[in-house]
Amino acid sequence: MSPTIVNAKRDLGFALTDLVERFPRATPRDLEHALGRGFLIQRLIEQPSDERPIGARFATIAVSASELKASPVFTFDGRELVFTIPKEPRSQIAPWASLGRLGRNSIPIAHPSVSKMHTLVRFDADRYWLADAGSRNGTLLNGIAVPRYDRGEAIALKNGDVVQIGAVRLSFASCEGLSTILRTLSTQKRT
């Protein structure tokens, strides 16, 4: 059984419940081969658009990796969408994959608090890196502002990091992280 494509036109979003059914005991290697190396997970329960980050419309500041707080806890109940971060991004700013409100982004996120091109992610040196694309509401990583791609160093993502673009929160998952989530939800489903 193949996973249900939530956004069939773009073939990007998978329902987490469908992935649990298809890959209940998948290893990280299985997931990398079938889906990709890095994932962003979005809750289907949407926050009201007035819950934008405090200080929205701020100029994004540069933050060093040592200043980042520990990852906040992000629990999963199966009602989420899983987006694969493309290996070969369709972005106007190569080699970045873009997230934003417009359909031409690598990962489109249709929410009024998200800019047309909001956030950028790239894979380099065996890690994923995050930068703001010059968005109006900024990009937060674990509650701290992320620098613009042209004004500071990109921040390395680690499994479980929470990325906030406008009022939308996404959790970054590596193959290992997604494998753990799928196994946990599969076990919960059986009990």
C-alpha positions as CSV (number, residue, x, y, z in Angstrom):
1,M,0.0,0.0,0.0
2,S,1.5,3.3,-1.0
3,P,1.1,6.4,1.2
4,T,-1.7,8.9,0.4
5,I,-0.3,11.9,-1.3
6,V,-1.9,14.9,0.5
7,N,-1.0,17.4,-2.2
8,A,-1.1,15.2,-5.3
9,K,-0.2,18.1,-7.6
10,R,3.2,18.6,-5.9
11,D,3.8,15.1,-4.6
12,L,5.3,16.5,-1.4
13,G,3.1,15.9,1.7
14,F,2.4,12.5,3.2
15,A,-0.1,11.9,6.0
16,L,1.9,10.6,9.0
17,T,-0.8,7.9,9.6
18,D,-0.2,6.5,6.1
19,L,3.5,6.4,6.7
20,V,2.9,4.5,9.9
21,E,0.9,1.9,8.0
22,R,3.4,1.6,5.2
23,F,6.6,1.7,7.3
24,P,5.7,0.5,10.8
25,R,9.2,-1.0,11.4
26,A,11.3,0.8,8.8
27,T,14.9,1.4,9.4
28,P,16.5,4.8,8.7
29,R,18.1,3.3,5.6
30,D,14.7,2.1,4.4
31,L,13.2,5.6,4.8
32,E,16.2,7.2,3.1
33,H,15.9,4.9,0.1
34,A,12.0,5.3,-0.1
35,L,11.5,8.9,0.8
36,G,14.7,11.0,1.3
37,R,17.2,12.1,4.0
38,G,15.4,15.0,5.8
39,F,11.8,15.8,6.7
40,L,9.7,18.6,8.0
41,I,6.6,17.6,9.9
42,Q,3.6,19.9,10.1
43,R,0.7,19.5,12.4
44,L,-2.7,19.5,10.7
45,I,-4.2,21.4,13.7
46,E,-3.6,25.0,12.6
47,Q,-2.8,27.8,15.0
48,P,-4.8,31.0,14.7
49,S,-3.0,33.5,12.4
50,D,-2.9,36.0,15.3
51,E,-0.5,33.7,17.2
52,R,2.5,34.9,15.2
53,P,5.8,35.1,16.9
54,I,6.2,38.0,19.3
55,G,8.0,40.8,17.5
56,A,6.7,39.8,14.1
57,R,7.9,42.1,11.3
58,F,11.3,42.3,13.0
59,A,14.7,42.4,11.3
60,T,16.2,38.9,11.7
61,I,19.3,38.8,13.8
62,A,22.3,36.5,13.5
63,V,22.5,33.8,16.1
64,S,25.5,31.5,16.7
65,A,24.8,27.8,17.1
66,S,26.0,28.0,20.8
67,E,23.2,30.4,21.6
68,L,20.4,28.1,20.5
69,K,18.3,26.6,23.3
70,A,17.6,22.9,23.6
71,S,14.9,21.6,21.2
72,P,11.4,22.0,22.6
73,V,9.3,18.8,22.9
74,F,7.2,18.2,19.8
75,T,4.8,15.3,20.3
76,F,3.1,13.4,17.4
77,D,-0.4,11.9,17.3
78,G,-0.5,10.8,13.7
79,R,-2.5,13.9,12.5
80,E,0.5,15.5,10.8
81,L,1.9,16.0,7.3
82,V,5.4,14.9,6.5
83,F,7.3,16.8,3.8
84,T,10.5,15.4,2.3
85,I,13.2,18.1,1.9
86,P,14.0,17.7,-1.8
87,K,17.5,16.5,-2.8
88,E,17.4,18.7,-5.9
89,P,15.4,21.8,-4.8
90,R,13.2,23.8,-7.2
91,S,14.3,27.1,-5.8
92,Q,15.2,30.5,-7.3
93,I,18.1,30.5,-4.8
94,A,20.1,27.4,-5.6
95,P,21.2,25.2,-3.7
96,W,18.4,26.1,-1.2
97,A,15.0,24.4,-1.0
98,S,12.4,27.1,-0.3
99,L,9.4,27.0,1.9
100,G,6.7,29.6,1.4
101,R,3.1,30.4,0.5
102,L,3.5,30.2,-3.3
103,G,3.2,27.0,-5.2
104,R,6.5,27.4,-6.9
105,N,8.4,26.8,-3.6
106,S,10.0,23.5,-3.0
107,I,7.6,23.0,-0.1
108,P,4.5,25.2,-0.3
109,I,2.9,26.1,3.0
110,A,-0.5,27.7,2.4
111,H,-1.0,30.0,5.4
112,P,-1.6,33.7,5.5
113,S,1.2,34.3,8.1
114,V,3.8,32.7,5.7
115,S,5.6,34.9,3.2
116,K,5.6,34.1,-0.5
117,M,9.2,32.7,0.0
118,H,9.7,32.5,3.7
119,T,12.5,30.0,4.7
120,L,15.4,28.2,3.0
121,V,16.9,24.8,3.8
122,R,19.9,23.2,2.1
123,F,21.9,19.9,2.5
124,D,25.6,20.4,2.8
125,A,28.5,18.7,4.6
126,D,26.2,15.8,5.6
127,R,23.8,18.2,7.5
128,Y,20.7,20.3,6.8
129,W,21.1,24.1,7.2
130,L,18.3,26.7,7.8
131,A,18.1,30.4,6.9
132,D,15.4,32.9,6.6
133,A,14.6,34.1,3.0
134,G,14.0,37.7,4.0
135,S,10.4,37.0,5.2
136,R,8.2,39.6,6.8
137,N,7.5,37.5,10.0
138,G,11.0,35.9,10.3
139,T,12.0,32.3,10.9
140,L,12.5,30.9,14.4
141,L,14.5,27.8,15.3
142,N,13.5,26.6,18.8
143,G,12.2,30.0,19.5
144,I,15.3,32.0,18.4
145,A,15.5,34.1,15.2
146,V,17.4,32.6,12.3
147,P,19.6,34.9,10.1
148,R,18.7,35.7,6.6
149,Y,20.6,33.6,4.0
150,D,22.6,36.7,2.8
151,R,23.3,38.3,6.2
152,G,24.7,35.6,8.4
153,E,25.6,32.0,8.7
154,A,22.9,29.4,8.2
155,I,22.1,27.3,11.3
156,A,22.5,23.5,11.3
157,L,19.3,21.6,12.0
158,K,19.3,18.6,14.3
159,N,16.6,16.0,14.8
160,G,13.7,17.3,16.8
161,D,14.3,21.0,16.1
162,V,11.2,23.1,15.8
163,V,11.1,25.6,12.9
164,Q,8.4,28.3,13.1
165,I,7.5,30.3,10.0
166,G,4.8,32.8,10.7
167,A,2.2,30.9,12.8
168,V,3.2,27.5,11.3
169,R,5.4,25.2,13.4
170,L,7.3,22.3,11.7
171,S,9.6,19.7,13.3
172,F,12.7,18.7,11.6
173,A,13.3,14.9,11.5
174,S,16.3,13.0,10.1
175,C,15.7,9.4,8.8
176,E,16.6,8.2,12.3
177,G,14.1,10.5,13.9
178,L,11.3,9.7,11.5
179,S,12.0,6.0,11.9
180,T,11.6,6.4,15.7
181,I,8.4,8.3,15.3
182,L,6.9,5.7,13.0
183,R,7.8,2.8,15.2
184,T,6.4,4.6,18.3
185,L,3.1,5.4,16.6
186,S,2.9,1.9,15.2
187,T,3.4,0.4,18.7
188,Q,0.8,2.8,20.2
189,K,-1.7,1.9,17.5
190,R,-1.4,-1.8,18.3
191,T,-2.0,-1.4,22.0
